[in-house]
Amino acid sequence: MGASWRRVLLKISGESLAGEDRAQSIDPAILQQLAEELVELRTVHGVEVAVVVGGGNLWRGTDGTQIGIDPPTSDNMGMLATVMNALALQSAIERLGQPVRLQSAITMAELAEPYIRRRAVRHLEKGRIVVFAAGTGNPFFTTDTAAALRAAEIGASVVLKGTHSGVSGIYSSDPRVDPSAVQLERVGYMEVIERNLAVMDMTAITLCKERAIKVVVFDVSLRGNITKAWRGQIGTLVE
């Protein structure tokens, strides 16, 4: 694995952009670090890179339902949060001189290109990083599902699933409550589904299984880990 993956999709949560203390919705140091690592992956290693970013640092669908907003509306608000994060990431990447394109599943012509699969693939072939925003464009689907869907559509070999809060992969049990928990190096799709392991939501992992898209679960918060995950040096591989 690793160096054979020439086209990858990185999935990062919105919470990872805020940092551990959540003092800011978007931590500029974390944003800069992510941008630098993505540019390194593209320019130094020649990898075609796409990104799906969540919006949980700004809004989660469950936030709205707790205060009486109906679920589809609250999910739409969460999709708009992902656009804000994607715009910030696009700006950070551009500051480093790397061409990047932002595509949104919700049409907003003044801010982003509409999501068009063939155009996204062409951007990747041209050496541009592509950031996908607004999830799938539909309520009731997570950005994990959006990541699996976009990976399938653009022909990515792997989803690099970046976690935060020190979670470095998939464990035999919850390491926060079980001191004997060990990190798994490899795990099968069916084991993830049958044991309900907290990797991605079931829709996302099922789609990855059906399309034979590998998933690497790793801690994205440490500098250099994106390249290490691409190389297969860290995290847990789901295949």
RAURHU-V655707 format. One record per helix or strand of 3 or more residues. SS is the DSSP state (~ for helix, > for strand). FROM is the first residue (numbers start at 1). LEN is the number of residues. If there is no record, write none. Layout:
# RAURHU-V655707
ss | from | len
SS | FROM | LEN
SS | FROM | LEN
This chain:
# RAURHU-V655707
ss | from | len
~ | 2 | 3
> | 7 | 6
~ | 14 | 5
~ | 28 | 16
> | 48 | 6
~ | 61 | 5
~ | 71 | 25
> | 100 | 5
~ | 117 | 9
> | 129 | 5
~ | 143 | 12
> | 158 | 6
~ | 189 | 6
~ | 202 | 9
> | 214 | 6
~ | 225 | 7
> | 236 | 3
